[in-house]
Amino acid sequence: MTRAAAGNDTSYGGDALTARVRERCRELFETDVQVFPVLTGTAGNALSVATLTPPWGAVFCHEDAHIHREEMGAPEFYSHGAKVVPIAGAGGKLRAEAVDDVIGAFVREGRAAKPACVSLTQATEAGNVYSVDEMRALCEVARHYQCRVHLDGARFANAVASTGAAPADLTWRAGVDILVFGGTKNGLLSTELIVVFDASLAEELTMRAHRGGHRLSKMRFLSAQFDAYLTDDLWLRNARHANAMALRLAEAVDLVRPVEANIVFTRFEPQVARALEEQGFRFYDWSLFGEGVVRLVTGFRTTEADVDALVKAIEEAGRSAR
């Protein structure tokens, strides 16, 4: 970012750094793409979903998806009223059969909303990862109903690190139209990247981003972050480290769910949870998975010492509670 501040360059995304990020993404995803750096994942998801879904349309997602539970109706706002339809699924994952059933019912009823988009999350809010085959199956259902596919990739790097699959196989080759490529959860200061695989969508997304207040004059400062992120596989190395720290933690706690990315679910007694919070540890209550279940997330900066300190604190709090 300091280097980007030197000298002058074209504004509003016409700069050399943004062009270089696009080239890096072309190489990474093995196809032509358009890229739109944005400040937040909420902006990325909302603009993308709105581009794929008209006001009278329906976007189908998991019932725990960020666009449904955490974004204050931003997708509905940016799309001017599209209907978000949550679908249940174990482990935060949609199943192709369930999506087929729900969209099929909308088609038969005909008056609720017009099916337009399927939104997937990779890795999911529950820390699970879609395989390439699962992605293809879900995209096939979407295509059967002439729906577009949006991928919330806030933890896309962790999913790639976990599966070992090529980024192209988890996105456009499977049938994804737009990916919101996460950066801030994996080391960046303030940038997520909308990656558009279908060139026919780029013009509308450009206008929506501008109208929605996301056309930054000094776009190069966002692009500079992603330029560094994609250099020498930094994005992937950070994600592999975060995943490894989750596995280290998983070896020392009682697991509620398998660990596939950088999220660990365990169960704390109330006394243990209070003791840990008093020591400064932070975690999410995740009662969706049962009483006392909490979600622990490791990151690119989590160290082995951090994990070991938490494990020790859990053990000591447990002994005190007994």
CORJO-V856886 format. One record per helix or strand. SS is the DSSP state (~ for helix, > for strand). FROM is the first residue (numbers start at 0). LEN is the number of residues. If there is no record, write none. Layout:
BEGIN
[[SS,FROM,LEN] [SS,FROM,LEN]]
END
This chain:
BEGIN
[[~,15,14] [>,33,5] [~,40,12] [>,56,6] [~,65,4] [~,73,5] [>,82,5] [~,89,3] [~,95,14] [>,113,8] [~,131,13] [>,147,6] [~,155,8] [>,177,4] [~,183,3] [>,191,5] [~,198,13] [~,219,10] [~,230,20] [>,254,1] [>,262,5] [~,269,9] [>,283,2] [~,286,3] [>,292,5] [~,303,18]]
END
